[in-house]
Amino acid sequence: MKDTDYAYAVARIRANEGKLLTGAQVEALTDAPSFERALQDLKNLGWLADDGEAEISAIIGRQNAALWDLLQAVVPDKDDLGALTALNDFFNLKAALKCMLTEQDPTPLYQMPTLLDLDALTENVNAHAFDRLPPFLAACAKRAFEAAHRTESGQSADILVDEAALRFLADKAEETGSDLLREIFRFLCDSTNIKVALRCARTGKDLSFTESAVGPCFALEKSVLCYAAVQGEAALFNYLSATPLSGGAALLKNSTSAFEKWCDDTVLEKAKAAKYVFFGFDPIAAYFFAKTAEIKTVRILLSAKKAGVAPEIIKERVRALYV
């Protein structure tokens, strides 16, 4: 599609950008004296439903649904949205497979937003009707199911799905005509591979296993990353210290949550380039990442408030903002 075909969508997105939380508003929520006061402040900001539903999961679910409703309403080519939800789609496949094997309901585990019909996902996975799944998931689902039965381990299935997710994202990074999305997708592949490599290092996995678990790399060299992981944590972090992702790797040494925050903040910083773009899909993608980060910040903030966490600790956990 032409960039100008997105003129209406970008106009709607710009209007909604004005409704994103500001730094001052998040700081006020963080400094609220109680969980109840934070909820009241959020209600004043339009985050609570008319019925006053105060469950964190309901508040977050409502925001995710509103985000997705907006994007589906304004984006002229729905295929563009598939790249944004890919990681959730593959995660939901893992949840469906795992719960099918353990005879549990996967519904509480599903992540939003997603383009998948989650009821159909559950039904088809339970029936082993993998050919009924969307093409980008079908082959992966069948291989993962067969691997889980062959090895009697859910770990092998997880590895196959995770690696397929990264290959899908890497392909999207090369297919997209957007420099912004290409840069973000490449970063997501590399940052995810760092976490995979660290898990392999900490659990003593051999080189063959590690190479099968690590997906396509861009700013990292896969062969060196895998070999370093096999040598242990010290060797892995020594290699990462000389890569463009050294800042995040340094945080990961001490805190997984700090690394996750760094990843989210890095994606948002890259997305900010779309503030100065007036046509095409980039502003829509940037808003998706911005709103997703905002929703994650509110979820972290409310959960911490409910648990009585001090404001100064909460401030260390909240994500960067787009506005």
Order of alpha helices (4+ residues) and beta strands (2+ residues): alpha-alpha-alpha-alpha-alpha-alpha-alpha-alpha-alpha-alpha-alpha-alpha-alpha-alpha-alpha-alpha
